[in-house]
Amino acid sequence: MKLPPVEYEAPTTVAEALGLLTEHQDEASVLAGGQSLIPLLALRLARPAMLVDINGLRELSGMSLTGGWLAVGAMTREYIAEESPVVAESVPLLAAALPLIGHEAIRSRGTIGGSLAHGDPAAELPAVALALDAEFVVRSQSGERIIPAAEWFEGYLTTSRRPDELLVEVRFPRAGPGTGVAFLEVARRHGDFAIVGLAASLTLADGLIGDARLALAGVSDIPVRAVDAEHLLFGQRPSDDLFEEAARRVAAVIDPPADLHGSSEYRRKLAATLVRRGLQAAAADAGERR
Ligand SMILES: Cc1cc2nc3c(=O)[nH]c(=O)nc-3n(C[C@H](O)[C@H](O)[C@H](O)COP(=O)(O)OP(=O)(O)OC[C@H]3O[C@@H](n4cnc5c(N)ncnc54)[C@H](O)[C@@H]3O)c2cc1C
């Protein structure tokens, strides 16, 4: 399907982009890699009056390590982050999730900021950001705000970004020593969105779990953090029984939606299985990285 008629602006500076967003508010949509927005336009599921194409804003691309954080510019393409040894070393959970996003052609255009601004609850990066307590840096003409991941995802494809704000950077905390990770998902075909996905990170110290992070994709209208299970794991020695109990706790608290890909009960069982297997994989990974 062809796109509906839409005005198009391609600013060359962030200031210019912010001016357009301030002027047009929710009549404007930011165009990054276009991998989600263009299909939405083609299907008439989004009808902005104007596209603000930010592909010319070079200052929004690139990654840097600052203090305990990996700062990723919003326009950094998914494949650039996927191939980066810095990402693999500093935020291994992000590195584990990136290759599962769609296909190579999609990741070559799709951006880290685009995926997180889109906020699809079945997508990989929102679960990673939530699990790791990433920070979202948004800018408007009135200044900058830093929004914690727990406050970023507000509803289905809805974030706490205001229409006059541009997501400029996402900060992921660097993994500490003894951290093992796993990103597991079940999808109908390779490259499809996950039916259920799991981001898992465990940090071991002296054989005990010092930090546990679990976030699920595909079980609600936003990514879901499994706080109960994380509390159970904290301070414990990794074991199959412990991971089984964590999986039970997750299954007990989630209320997944049903659709043509699976019933609510199917998703619940899938989530429990992924939690058990994800924790085993993360614990094994932590052992290897020590
Ligand atoms: C066939 C197919 C399969 C896919 N499979 C997956 C998958 O398995 N997992 C997955 O996670 N994704 C998948 N995707 C989506 C892909 O990852 C997209 O790249 C991503 O969701 C959006 O990134 P983008 O840069 O293309 O953003 P765009 O499509 O350009 O924008 C997406 C939304 O975010 C907003 N936006 C973008 N950047 C900013 C910014 N800097 N500030 C404010 N708002 C912004 C836009 O206005 C729009 O609302 C798939 C896409 C396709 C076409």
Ligand as a Chemical Component Dictionary entry (heavy atoms), coordinates in Angstrom:
data_LIG
# 
_chem_comp.id                   LIG 
_chem_comp.type                 NON-POLYMER 
_chem_comp.pdbx_formal_charge   0 
_chem_comp.three_letter_code    LIG 
# 
loop_
_chem_comp_atom.comp_id 
_chem_comp_atom.atom_id 
_chem_comp_atom.alt_atom_id 
_chem_comp_atom.type_symbol 
_chem_comp_atom.charge 
_chem_comp_atom.model_Cartn_x 
_chem_comp_atom.model_Cartn_y 
_chem_comp_atom.model_Cartn_z 
_chem_comp_atom.pdbx_ordinal 
LIG C1  C1  C 0 9.199  -7.353 9.111  1  
LIG C2  C2  C 0 9.613  -6.677 10.403 2  
LIG C3  C3  C 0 9.952  -7.465 11.474 3  
LIG C4  C4  C 0 10.332 -6.854 12.671 4  
LIG N1  N1  N 0 10.650 -7.654 13.730 5  
LIG C5  C5  C 0 10.994 -7.086 14.886 6  
LIG C6  C6  C 0 11.325 -7.897 16.011 7  
LIG O1  O1  O 0 11.334 -9.131 15.969 8  
LIG N2  N2  N 0 11.646 -7.257 17.161 9  
LIG C7  C7  C 0 11.663 -5.882 17.256 10 
LIG O2  O2  O 0 11.960 -5.359 18.317 11 
LIG N3  N3  N 0 11.387 -5.117 16.207 12 
LIG C8  C8  C 0 11.050 -5.672 15.038 13 
LIG N4  N4  N 0 10.768 -4.868 13.973 14 
LIG C9  C9  C 0 10.803 -3.391 14.157 15 
LIG C10 C10 C 0 12.219 -2.851 14.094 16 
LIG O3  O3  O 0 12.991 -3.266 15.170 17 
LIG C11 C11 C 0 12.236 -1.349 14.084 18 
LIG O4  O4  O 0 13.506 -1.006 13.665 19 
LIG C12 C12 C 0 11.996 -0.608 15.385 20 
LIG O5  O5  O 0 10.844 -1.038 16.032 21 
LIG C13 C13 C 0 11.773 0.858  15.136 22 
LIG O6  O6  O 0 12.967 1.478  14.860 23 
LIG P1  P1  P 0 13.054 2.509  13.683 24 
LIG O7  O7  O 0 14.353 3.207  13.850 25 
LIG O8  O8  O 0 12.802 1.868  12.395 26 
LIG O9  O9  O 0 11.900 3.557  14.085 27 
LIG P2  P2  P 0 10.727 4.213  13.231 28 
LIG O10 O10 O 0 9.917  3.174  12.568 29 
LIG O11 O11 O 0 11.269 5.298  12.376 30 
LIG O12 O12 O 0 9.893  4.874  14.427 31 
LIG C14 C14 C 0 9.172  4.092  15.334 32 
LIG C15 C15 C 0 8.398  5.007  16.292 33 
LIG O13 O13 O 0 9.305  5.653  17.189 34 
LIG C16 C16 C 0 9.255  7.082  17.024 35 
LIG N5  N5  N 0 10.642 7.547  17.095 36 
LIG C17 C17 C 0 11.703 6.997  16.459 37 
LIG N6  N6  N 0 12.845 7.585  16.864 38 
LIG C18 C18 C 0 12.491 8.538  17.749 39 
LIG C19 C19 C 0 13.241 9.485  18.535 40 
LIG N7  N7  N 0 14.573 9.554  18.472 41 
LIG N8  N8  N 0 12.561 10.300 19.359 42 
LIG C20 C20 C 0 11.208 10.220 19.444 43 
LIG N9  N9  N 0 10.458 9.337  18.752 44 
LIG C21 C21 C 0 11.093 8.518  17.915 45 
LIG C22 C22 C 0 8.606  7.307  15.672 46 
LIG O14 O14 O 0 7.950  8.547  15.594 47 
LIG C23 C23 C 0 7.642  6.128  15.596 48 
LIG O15 O15 O 0 6.489  6.417  16.339 49 
LIG C24 C24 C 0 10.388 -5.431 12.774 50 
LIG C25 C25 C 0 10.072 -4.648 11.670 51 
LIG C26 C26 C 0 9.686  -5.244 10.489 52 
LIG C27 C27 C 0 9.350  -4.374 9.311  53 
# 
loop_
_chem_comp_bond.comp_id 
_chem_comp_bond.atom_id_1 
_chem_comp_bond.atom_id_2 
_chem_comp_bond.value_order 
_chem_comp_bond.pdbx_ordinal 
LIG C1  C2  SING 1  
LIG C2  C3  SING 2  
LIG C2  C26 DOUB 3  
LIG C3  C4  DOUB 4  
LIG C4  N1  SING 5  
LIG C4  C24 SING 6  
LIG N1  C5  DOUB 7  
LIG C5  C6  SING 8  
LIG C5  C8  SING 9  
LIG C6  O1  DOUB 10 
LIG C6  N2  SING 11 
LIG N2  C7  SING 12 
LIG C7  O2  DOUB 13 
LIG C7  N3  SING 14 
LIG N3  C8  DOUB 15 
LIG C8  N4  SING 16 
LIG N4  C9  SING 17 
LIG N4  C24 SING 18 
LIG C9  C10 SING 19 
LIG C10 O3  SING 20 
LIG C10 C11 SING 21 
LIG C11 O4  SING 22 
LIG C11 C12 SING 23 
LIG C12 O5  SING 24 
LIG C12 C13 SING 25 
LIG C13 O6  SING 26 
LIG O6  P1  SING 27 
LIG P1  O7  DOUB 28 
LIG P1  O8  SING 29 
LIG P1  O9  SING 30 
LIG O9  P2  SING 31 
LIG P2  O10 DOUB 32 
LIG P2  O11 SING 33 
LIG P2  O12 SING 34 
LIG O12 C14 SING 35 
LIG C14 C15 SING 36 
LIG C15 O13 SING 37 
LIG C15 C23 SING 38 
LIG O13 C16 SING 39 
LIG C16 N5  SING 40 
LIG C16 C22 SING 41 
LIG N5  C17 SING 42 
LIG N5  C21 SING 43 
LIG C17 N6  DOUB 44 
LIG N6  C18 SING 45 
LIG C18 C19 SING 46 
LIG C18 C21 DOUB 47 
LIG C19 N7  SING 48 
LIG C19 N8  DOUB 49 
LIG N8  C20 SING 50 
LIG C20 N9  DOUB 51 
LIG N9  C21 SING 52 
LIG C22 O14 SING 53 
LIG C22 C23 SING 54 
LIG C23 O15 SING 55 
LIG C24 C25 DOUB 56 
LIG C25 C26 SING 57 
LIG C26 C27 SING 58 
# 
